[in-house]
């Protein structure tokens, strides 16, 4: 058991005594809520994933606990490396199909689907267990990486990105939920932020490895190689969970299977996951945001039938989703009740606004640094990743501050002005000819404030729900972030595809105006001539004009953060953890 100080107790852990104290969960009971919707109590089938984890922590040792932390850190390391390599190569992959402008479009669909799917994954791991969800996430990543390694057109690459991103989001989400299961609230962010520290290495190593693969081999081998490495490092985590789950079953701590047939199980999960609701909300957000980026790339205008139909169907889908959830869904897909808590709502909105603001000006930033500043793939990604590097570096220190201070709201309020300052300075310095050092400084400021805001908001959210609802609360948090980033990408893509082609035609010398389309479609064509030549300078001028608009739009959204953070309750996590140490086994 965890000691009063919040660390693992040094006294010997008596597995048999703990097993005797732990009661196997009773059979499934479903109660009718006040609104007529089905509600499952804490001991229902909906809680079996939680019960399995509690059973595992009831039987494992302190050594197993710390070994699991190390194994999860290694998986996070390899996943972060794969993500860093993928991000550095993406502009060149889309350019290889002469579709560089679709970079934002591909990410819009992937991020929305990834965010929505986490709600289903949250239900899945609460019903089936963390191990099954972990394996499923690896399967999605595997499918995505194989498709990327074999893709021959941008359509296949776009589909592969969806598989990869959903799997990547799911893997990170399940790791977070599992860490939440095996930590106390006071110490949780310490492990969360330590699991993010691999990014300190991958920020530098990823772009270099991507560059080596790009010049020495190709992007296909990069994806294949690191997929194999990820699977190798993930296998021990599955082994640990399987071994201790099996041990818990032998001690009678995990209830037997439901006894349903396959057909009955399929019907049960279709209803319980609210498949129709998931489809409606995914279609709604995707169809509303995609047109912003597709208008110019598809040679359509806002008056074209295809664009209008997409927007109309998107709006209708969202309205249908709300009607379905309120009046017809046997089990609601989206847990609206949790958003009645102002801290949960405010924390989720904080994450939404941070991602929305950032991805408006960040979507094409790597391309900007290479085209305008003449940086290499690796160096441009160092500058780009200074944002996340700072957030990951300061994260553990912020978590330690929380552990001893206990408060999350007012430190988050203090971070908002820093975020505003960093973004406002980007407006001033993101112009052709500006020193790269100033751009890096801005990334550091924004990264530091983002690290504070995301750490504090996620902790505030988890402190506002009980253990039974942690998975779904984190899923809501992730959904708000995914929708925020996808809208940010949509705005960036809309500015890019609607303005950059015209500016290229305007600024290119007369003899090169007929090359505007090919230059727009490929980052390699944009850098074909050296800086100082008329064509390259015209491209730089067009980039500068468009990027300045992006930063202004992103910065204008930040003041809403003040409202989002202000509505949090001033929760003290030091006082909230006393009750959670009971009946949760050997946790940190």
FENRA-V308301 format. One line per field, one symbol per residue. psi: psi as a letter, one per 30 degrees, with the letter a starting at -180 (. if undefined). A space follows every 10 residues. Layout:
psi->???
This chain:
psi->lklffglkkf lkjjeeeeee ekkkkllkkk lklfgflkkk lfglefgeee eeeeeefffl leeeeeeeee eeeeeeeeee eeeeeeeefe efeeffghhe fgeeeefeee eeeeeeffee eeeeffeele eeeeeeeeee eeeeeeeeff kglfeeeeee eeeeeeeeee eeeeeeeeee eglleefefe eeeefffffe efeeeeeeee eeeeefclfe eeeeefeeee eeffeeeeee eeefeeeeee ggfklllfgl leeeeeeeee eefieeeeee eeeeeefeee feffeefghl lffkeeeeee eeeeeeeeee eeeeeeffke kkekieeeff kfeeeeeeee eeeeeeeefe ffegeeeeee eefglleeee feeefedeee eeefeeeeee eeefefkfee eeeffeeeee eeeefeeefi lkfkkfeeee eeeeeeeeee eeeeeeeeee eefflleege eeeeeeeeee eeeeeeeeee eeeeeeffee eeeeeefkle fgefgeeeee fkfeefgekl kfleeeeeee eeeeeeeeee eeeeeffeff eeeeeeflli kjfefffeff fkggajl.
